[in-house]
């Protein structure tokens, strides 16, 4: 059962967000350099915060080892956290972009 409890939903979240953009919404977000710059900025904050919260020597957040892959990088951060972070930030940006496109379409 290793990896199912946290890994499977994390991977599913990434797949769902990518399919939503590519097959349903089509906002073009993934083609924009500003999106990728945003993701770099998010990582710049996510890494130190997650590293502090999940460090193995004094964890604030504990993960059941049966429910993660066990890959931790950097600073003991489970790789699943990065997948969820990507899905969360991207889904919010897609919702904002879709709302903007609808507003602009309504003005025409």
N, C-alpha and C positions, 0 to 999 in steps of 0.2 A: 504493500500500500504506500510505499515511499513516494512522495511527490504528488499524490492525488489530492489531498485536502487543500493545499494552497497553490501548488503548481498548476494543476489543471484549470482552475478558475482564472489564474493569471494569464495563462496562454489563451484560454477562450476569450478573455476580455480583449486582448490584443487582436485576435482574429476578428471578433465582432466589430470592433472599431474600424479596422482596415476594410472589411467588407462593406460596412455602412458607408464609408467614404467612397470607395471605388465603385460599388455597384448600386448604391441608392442615392446618396447625397450629391456626389460629384462636385464638391466645392473647389477642387483644385488645391486644397491646403497643402498636400504633400509635395507639390511642385514649387512651393514658395520658399525662398531662402529665409524669410522672416520666421516661418514656422520652425525650421531647423535651428535657427539661432535661438528661438524661444526654448526649444528642447535642451540646448546646451546650457542656457541660463538655469533652467529648472534643475538639470543635473548638477550644476555648480552649487546649488543649495541642498539638493537631495542627498548628495554624497556625505557631506559633513554631518547633517542632521541624522540621517539614517545610520551612519557610522557610529555616532554617539549613542543613539537609542538602542542599537542592536549589538554593540560590542560584546564579545564573549566574556571578557574579564569582569564586567560589571553591567550586565544588561538591564535595560529598563523595559524593553519589549522582548518577550520570550516567544520562540517558535518551537512547536512540537517537531522534533526531528523526523517523526514518522510522516509528516505532511509537507515537507520541503525536500528538494533535491539534495540539499547539503552543500551546494556550491555557494560560497560566500566570497564576494569581492567587491570593492576593496573594503578594508576595515570591518570585516565580518558581516557585511550586508548580504542577506539572501538575494540571489539574482531575481527571485520572484517579485521583490519590491520594485525593481526597475520596470518589470512588465506592467505591474499595476499602475505605477506612476505614469508610464507612457499612455496607457489606456485612459486613465482619468483625465490627464491634461489634454490629450488629443480629443476626447469626447466633448469636453467643455469648449474647446476652441472650434470644433465642428458645429456645435450648437450655436455659438455666437456667429460664426460665419454664415450659417444657414439663415439665421434670423436677419442678419444684415442684408443678405441677398433678397429675402422676401420683402423687407422694407423698401429696398431700392426698386424692386419689381412693382410694388404697389404704387410708387410715386410716378411711374411712367404712364 
